[in-house]
Amino acid sequence: MPKKTLITAQIIITFLMATLMSGTMSLIHMGFSMAWLAAWPLQMLTAWPIAFVFGMGVTPFAFAMATRLTQNRQPAL
């Protein structure tokens, strides 16, 4: 996969995951309220760069594990 595509995908994936997870977890903690709605954007903006850095770190490991788990194996003799 081209590096430009990988980084673009990481930006999109981590944005979506940070937005959904920060919103969901803060909603569970705070309940649906104006305070939750006011806090969510800051939590998301804090979570997104962290998610991006972690994502770039674990992506090679995740792809290696996925490849290993899904590769065709020769039957044991």
Stockholm file with secondary structure:
# STOCKHOLM 1.0

chainA/1-77         MPKKTLITAQIIITFLMATLMSGTMSLIHMGFSMAWLAAWPLQMLTAWPIAFVFGMGVTPFAFAMATRLTQNRQPAL
#=GR chainA/1-77 SS CCHHHHHHHHHHHHHHHHHHHHHHHHHHHHCSSHHHHHHHHHHHHHHHHHHHHHHHHHHHHHHHHHHHHHSCCCCCC
#=GC SS_cons        CCHHHHHHHHHHHHHHHHHHHHHHHHHHHHCSSHHHHHHHHHHHHHHHHHHHHHHHHHHHHHHHHHHHHHSCCCCCC
//
